[in-house]
């Protein structure tokens, strides 16, 4: 969003998405019709097949050394809800920010 017109477009898109979610949350009949359309039209001939097997485990051991090396440096970025209302407040960022 480097230009004012791009910012306006992104804002309009975000508003449209937010209003759509609100419509779905507040209207059970709309949710039902959307789900029916999804299952009976959009994905009628498709079946999801996962590439992961049921016994596959996440590879949490891959970055153990790297994480251990930087863990102390990362601690200052951990969110502390006892001191701050939001993570942005903890970082000292006033939102929304406007730069000229």
N, C-alpha and C positions, 0 to 999 in steps of 0.2 A: 504494500500500500504506500508507494512512494509518491503518489500524486493525489490531489484532492478528489478527483473523479474515481480513482481506484478505491480510496477510503469510503466514498459514498456507496460504491457498488458492493464492497465487502459488508458494510453496515446494513444495506438493504437485504443482502442475502442472509445475513445472520438473523435479521428480524423475521424474514420469511420462514426460515428454519425453526426459529423459536415459536412462532405462532402456529406452525404446523404441529409441533410437539404438544403445545397447549391444547389444540383442537383434539388431538388423539387422546390426551390424558383426560379431558373433560367430557368426551363423548363416547360412551360405550358402544353405541350403534356404529359409529365411524370406525372404531377399532375392530369390531366384528366384520364389517364389510371389507376393511383393508386386509385383515387376516384371510378372509375368504378369497379375495382376489389374489393374494400372494400364493395361497396353497392350491387354488383351483385353476389359475390362469398362468401366473408367472413361473411357478415351479412345478407345474402339473406333470411334466415329463422328465423332471430332474430328481435324482436322488443323491444326497450328500454322502460322499465316501471320504472318510478321514484318511490322511496319509500317515497318521500316527496309530500305532497299535495300542491296545488297552494297557499293555505292560510297559510301554515306553515311559521313561522318566526324564525330567528336564536335566540338562547337562550343567548343573550348578557348580561342578568342580573345575570348570574350564578357566575361570578367572580368579581362583582363590589367591594366588600369589599377587596378582595385580591389585586386587581389592585390599589385601593386607598391607600392601605398600602405601596405598593412598588413604586408608581408612581414617587416620588421625587428621589428615588435611581436610577430609570431607565433613568431619564432625561439626564444624562451624556452620555448615549449610543444613544441618538437620533441623527440622521444624520443631520449635518448642512452644506448644499451645499454652503452657502455664505462664509465659511471659508476653506472648503476642496474640492478637486476634487472628491475623492471617500470616501466611508465609511471606507475602509481599511486604507487610509491615516489618517483619523480622529482617528482611533484606534492605530496608530503608527506602523502598520504592513507593512513591505516592501515586495511586492509580485513580483515574486515568491520567496518563502522562501525555503532554502535548509538547512537541519540540518544534522550534521554528528554525 
